[in-house]
């Protein structure tokens, strides 16, 4: 589970399933404003681009949601989304994610 400090959101992946060309994750996300479930899709190509295969898909998914929460309120993240959509909507997403991923 990724957390950054006590007042920041938390992301907990509850379920991981293989999907065509990647994975689908069900995550419980809690922030100061609310708690809700988000379904995140992670394509193999995004996974490889961000992690180079050195991390688990779950680690990348958790970190991707945490990075999104650094830039967007939880209420602005769709209940069903794709990591590539977050990448397109958040200008510095790639840089932020690669900085936050465990080394």
Secondary structure by P-SEA (a helix, b strand, c coil): cccccccbbbbbbcbbbbccccbbbbbbcccccbbbbbbbbbcaaaaaacccccccaaaaaaaaaaaaaaccccccccccccaaaaaaaccaaaaaaaaaccc
